[in-house]
Amino acid sequence: MAADRCHLVQTGRFLQPHWWREVDFLFVLDGRVHPVEVKKGVTVRRDWAGLFHPADRLGLPRGPGAVVCLCGEPLPVASDVQAVPVGLL
């Protein structure tokens, strides 16, 4: 990677490359990756569906994912991402 694209940014107490993305949990079932992200938000946001692209780097097909949050009921975020209330866990 070019040196000009490797600058570090501070996220909380950590320094990491600006392009770094992470997913909170990855479950691999039957050869498919199911990403799960945990958010503190109550209002479901459509951009949460874009959080799962790092899972694609594994080279496995991606199955349905979930965002565990403080919403009141399960809601679709995208065609393959569901918002799940933490109270259902």
N, C-alpha and C positions, 0 to 999 in steps of 0.2 A: 504494500500500500504506500502511496506517495506520502512523503513527510508532511506536506501541507494538509493532508486529510487525517492526520493522526493526532490532532491536538486533544488534550484531555479536558473534560468538564467535571465540575464537582456536583455530585448528586448525593445530598445528605452528607455523610462523613466520608464518602468514597470518591476517588478520582477514577474515571473510566473513559475510554474513547468515546467521542461524541456520537459515533454510529452504533454503539453497543445497545442492544435491546435484549431484554430477558423476559421470560415467561415464568410465572410463579410455580406452576406444576405442569409436568408432562407425564401423561399416562400412556403407555404403549400396550394396546390390547389387539390381539389378532393381527399384528403387523401394521397397525394404524396408530398415529400419534393423536392423542386427545389433549389439547392444551387447556389449562384452567388458570385464570387470572383472578386475583382477589382485589377488590376495590372498596374504598370506604364510602363511595357515593350512594345516594338514595335514588337519584334520577339516572335512569339508564341512558347512556350516550352511544350513538352509532359508531363513533370512532373507536370504541372499545373492540370492535370486530377486527380492526387493523393491528391489534397488539399481538396477534398470533403468527405473524409472518416469520419470526425467528425459528419456529418449529419446522418450517419448510426446509431449513438447512440440514436436517437430519437425513433427508433423502427418502423418507418414508411417506406414504400417503397420509394426508391429514383427515382425521375423522371429525365429528362434531366436537365443538369446544364449549366452554362455559365461563361466565364471569360471575363469581360469587360476590354479592354486594348486599346493600341494605334495602333493596327494593321490596315492595310489599307482596309481590306475586311473581311467578316466573313469566318472563317476557322475552320475545325474540329480539335479538340485537342485529342479526343478519341471518341469512339462510342456513348457516352452519354454526351459529353461535347463539347460545341461550343465556339470558341473565337469570341467575338462581338466587333467591333470598337465602341469606346465611341461616335463617331460622329453619329451613328445610333440611339442613345437614344434620 
